[in-house]
Amino acid sequence: MPGQLNGKIAIVTGSSRGIGKAIAKGFAKEGAKVVVCGRTSSAEPGVLSIEGTAQEIEQEGGQALAVACDVTSESDVNALVERALREWGQVDVLVNNAGILWRQGLLNTPSDKWNEIIRTNLDGPYYCAMAVLPGMMARRSGSIICITSGRAYSEDGQSTAYAATKAGLDRLTVKLATELRDHGVAVNALEPGATLTERLLDFNPQMDVTGWQRAEEKKIIPACVYLASLSGNEFTGRIVNQAEFGTTWP
């Protein structure tokens, strides 16, 4: 049975674990060939890594390519896209998922941490978009999905640097969508909501997870599959919440 993403080539950043891994596996189940990328590379069984995600995809009958990449490095990102083009010829979908969550307020954020968050959460999506856009624009087809956060609009004194980058990512999404409106490329941001991930549990081992859901239990995957299937300007420049998929949108 044909999948919704048959024939598409997708890059999912930060897909060794958590939301990125769930999206990569969801795309593969819908027929996409998936470039799994991130900083965690390991052939050890049981270690959460890009190789592990790729192996799980292949074991379930999908196609995946694991490529180590630090999105804060423009040369790493360019090499990632060049590898995808060599292996599979084009890139149809980019998911900017890689990100750093920092829960402290600004007064407890040293400059090195601030710079790390900015480089990962904003520079990374910029480098990735700039690397894939020439091909997408030439074909007048493609979709860029940025994973954002409701923290962008929170008013408490926590996660200040993280919130600032996610607010910036939302504006990047809207402005880039406007720039690309006549070039056949859709650009949207998805807010996945509070999601239970391995990294969250690593940082909060005593956390009460009652009521929390993993990505596979929410609407994140079908929402991303829909966004990945898009091209053109009919649905672009939107900041959407996964919980509302199928009701208020598309």
C-alpha positions as CSV (number, residue, x, y, z in Angstrom):
1,M,0.0,0.0,0.0
2,P,1.5,3.3,-1.0
3,G,2.6,5.6,1.8
4,Q,1.9,9.4,1.9
5,L,5.6,10.1,1.5
6,N,6.6,7.5,-1.1
7,G,9.5,8.7,-3.2
8,K,10.5,11.5,-0.9
9,I,13.9,12.1,0.7
10,A,13.8,13.6,4.2
11,I,16.5,14.9,6.5
12,V,15.6,14.9,10.2
13,T,18.1,16.6,12.5
14,G,18.6,15.4,16.0
15,S,17.0,12.0,15.3
16,S,19.1,9.7,17.5
17,R,16.4,9.9,20.1
18,G,13.1,11.5,21.3
19,I,10.9,13.5,19.0
20,G,13.4,13.4,16.1
21,K,13.7,9.6,16.2
22,A,9.9,9.3,16.3
23,I,9.5,11.6,13.2
24,A,12.2,9.7,11.3
25,K,10.6,6.4,11.9
26,G,7.2,7.8,11.1
27,F,8.4,9.2,7.8
28,A,10.0,5.8,6.9
29,K,6.7,4.0,7.6
30,E,5.1,6.3,5.1
31,G,7.6,5.4,2.4
32,A,10.2,8.2,2.7
33,K,13.9,7.5,2.6
34,V,15.2,9.2,5.7
35,V,18.6,10.7,6.5
36,V,19.0,10.3,10.2
37,C,21.5,12.8,11.6
38,G,22.8,14.0,14.9
39,R,25.9,14.2,17.1
40,T,25.5,10.9,18.8
41,S,27.2,8.2,16.7
42,S,27.7,4.7,18.1
43,A,27.6,1.2,16.8
44,E,27.1,-0.2,20.3
45,P,23.8,-2.1,20.7
46,G,21.4,-0.4,23.1
47,V,23.0,3.1,22.8
48,L,20.7,5.8,21.5
49,S,22.4,6.9,18.3
50,I,21.8,7.8,14.7
51,E,23.0,4.3,13.7
52,G,20.5,2.8,16.1
53,T,17.6,4.8,14.7
54,A,18.6,3.9,11.1
55,Q,18.9,0.2,12.1
56,E,15.4,0.3,13.6
57,I,14.0,1.8,10.4
58,E,15.7,-0.8,8.3
59,Q,14.5,-3.6,10.5
60,E,10.9,-2.4,9.9
61,G,11.4,-2.4,6.1
62,G,12.3,1.2,5.6
63,Q,15.3,2.9,4.1
64,A,17.6,5.1,6.2
65,L,21.1,6.7,6.0
66,A,22.9,7.6,9.3
67,V,25.1,10.7,8.9
68,A,26.9,12.3,11.9
69,C,26.4,16.0,11.9
70,D,26.7,18.9,14.3
71,V,24.2,21.5,13.1
72,T,26.2,24.3,14.7
73,S,28.9,23.7,12.0
74,E,28.1,25.0,8.5
75,S,30.6,22.6,7.0
76,D,29.1,19.6,8.7
77,V,25.6,20.6,7.5
78,N,26.9,21.1,3.9
79,A,28.6,17.7,4.0
80,L,25.3,16.2,5.3
81,V,23.3,17.5,2.4
82,E,26.0,16.6,-0.1
83,R,26.0,13.0,1.2
84,A,22.2,12.9,0.9
85,L,22.4,14.2,-2.7
86,R,25.1,11.6,-3.6
87,E,23.1,8.7,-2.2
88,W,19.6,9.6,-3.1
89,G,19.7,12.5,-5.6
90,Q,17.7,15.2,-3.9
91,V,16.2,16.4,-0.6
92,D,12.4,16.9,-0.5
93,V,11.9,17.5,3.2
94,L,13.9,19.1,6.0
95,V,12.9,18.8,9.7
96,N,14.8,21.2,11.9
97,N,14.4,19.3,15.1
98,A,17.9,19.4,16.8
99,G,17.8,21.7,19.7
100,I,19.1,22.4,23.2
101,L,16.7,22.9,26.2
102,W,18.0,25.1,29.0
103,R,15.6,25.6,31.9
104,Q,17.4,28.4,33.7
105,G,16.6,32.1,33.5
106,L,18.9,34.6,31.9
107,L,20.7,35.5,35.1
108,N,21.8,31.9,35.5
109,T,22.9,31.5,31.8
110,P,26.6,31.9,31.3
111,S,27.7,33.3,27.9
112,D,29.1,30.0,26.7
113,K,25.7,28.3,27.3
114,W,23.8,31.2,25.6
115,N,26.1,30.9,22.6
116,E,25.6,27.1,22.4
117,I,21.8,27.5,22.5
118,I,21.8,30.2,19.9
119,R,24.1,28.3,17.6
120,T,22.1,25.0,17.9
121,N,18.5,26.4,17.9
122,L,18.9,29.2,15.4
123,D,22.1,28.9,13.5
124,G,21.4,25.2,12.9
125,P,18.1,25.7,11.1
126,Y,19.6,28.6,9.1
127,Y,22.5,26.4,7.9
128,C,20.2,23.5,7.1
129,A,17.7,25.6,5.2
130,M,20.4,27.3,3.2
131,A,21.9,24.0,2.2
132,V,18.7,22.3,1.0
133,L,16.9,25.3,-0.6
134,P,18.9,25.5,-3.9
135,G,17.6,22.1,-4.9
136,M,14.1,22.7,-3.6
137,M,13.8,26.0,-5.4
138,A,15.2,24.5,-8.6
139,R,12.5,21.8,-8.5
140,R,9.9,24.3,-7.2
141,S,9.0,21.6,-4.6
142,G,9.8,21.0,-1.0
143,S,8.9,21.3,2.6
144,I,10.8,22.7,5.6
145,I,9.4,21.9,9.1
146,C,10.8,23.6,12.2
147,I,10.1,22.1,15.6
148,T,9.2,24.9,17.9
149,S,7.9,25.2,21.5
150,G,5.2,26.9,23.5
151,R,8.0,28.2,25.7
152,A,8.5,30.9,23.0
153,Y,5.5,32.8,24.4
154,S,5.7,31.8,28.1
155,E,5.9,34.7,30.6
156,D,7.7,33.1,33.5
157,G,11.3,33.6,34.4
158,Q,12.5,30.2,33.2
159,S,14.1,28.9,30.0
160,T,14.8,32.4,28.8
161,A,17.5,31.7,26.2
162,Y,15.6,28.6,24.9
163,A,12.4,30.7,24.7
164,A,14.2,33.5,22.8
165,T,15.5,31.0,20.2
166,K,12.1,29.4,19.7
167,A,10.5,32.8,19.3
168,G,13.2,33.6,16.8
169,L,12.6,30.2,15.0
170,D,8.9,31.1,14.7
171,R,9.7,34.4,13.0
172,L,12.3,32.7,10.8
173,T,9.5,30.3,9.7
174,V,7.0,33.0,8.8
175,K,9.5,35.3,7.1
176,L,11.2,32.5,5.1
177,A,7.8,31.2,4.0
178,T,7.0,34.6,2.7
179,E,10.3,34.8,0.8
180,L,9.6,31.3,-0.8
181,R,5.9,31.8,-1.6
182,D,6.6,32.0,-5.3
183,H,9.3,29.2,-5.3
184,G,7.1,26.1,-4.5
185,V,8.6,25.5,-1.0
186,A,6.4,25.3,2.1
187,V,7.8,26.4,5.5
188,N,5.9,25.7,8.7
189,A,6.6,25.2,12.4
190,L,5.1,22.5,14.6
191,E,4.7,22.9,18.3
192,P,4.7,19.4,19.7
193,G,3.7,20.2,23.3
194,A,5.2,18.8,26.4
195,T,6.6,15.4,25.4
196,L,8.2,12.6,27.4
197,T,11.7,12.0,25.9
198,E,14.8,10.2,27.0
199,R,16.7,13.4,27.4
200,L,14.0,14.9,29.6
201,L,14.2,11.9,31.9
202,D,18.0,12.1,31.9
203,F,17.8,15.6,33.2
204,N,14.9,14.9,35.6
205,P,15.3,11.3,36.8
206,Q,12.9,11.7,39.7
207,M,10.3,13.4,37.5
208,D,6.6,12.4,38.0
209,V,5.7,11.3,34.4
210,T,1.9,10.9,35.2
211,G,0.0,12.3,32.3
212,W,3.0,12.8,30.0
213,Q,3.0,11.1,26.6
214,R,5.8,10.0,24.3
215,A,5.9,11.3,20.7
216,E,4.4,8.1,19.3
217,E,1.3,8.6,21.5
218,K,0.5,12.1,20.3
219,K,-0.4,13.6,16.9
220,I,3.2,14.6,16.2
221,I,3.9,12.0,13.6
222,P,0.7,12.4,11.5
223,A,1.0,16.1,11.8
224,C,4.6,16.0,10.5
225,V,3.7,13.6,7.8
226,Y,1.1,16.0,6.5
227,L,3.5,18.9,6.6
228,A,6.2,16.9,4.9
229,S,3.8,16.1,2.0
230,L,3.3,19.8,1.2
231,S,4.8,22.0,-1.5
232,G,3.8,25.4,-2.8
233,N,2.0,28.1,-1.0
234,E,-1.4,26.8,0.0
235,F,-0.3,25.9,3.5
236,T,2.8,27.8,4.5
237,G,4.1,30.2,7.1
238,R,2.0,28.6,9.8
239,I,2.9,28.0,13.5
240,V,0.7,25.0,14.3
241,N,0.1,22.8,17.4
242,Q,0.1,19.0,17.0
243,A,-2.8,18.7,19.4
244,E,-5.0,20.5,17.0
245,F,-4.1,18.5,13.9
246,G,-7.3,17.2,12.3
247,T,-9.4,19.8,14.1
248,T,-8.3,23.4,13.6
249,W,-5.8,22.5,10.9
250,P,-5.0,21.7,8.1
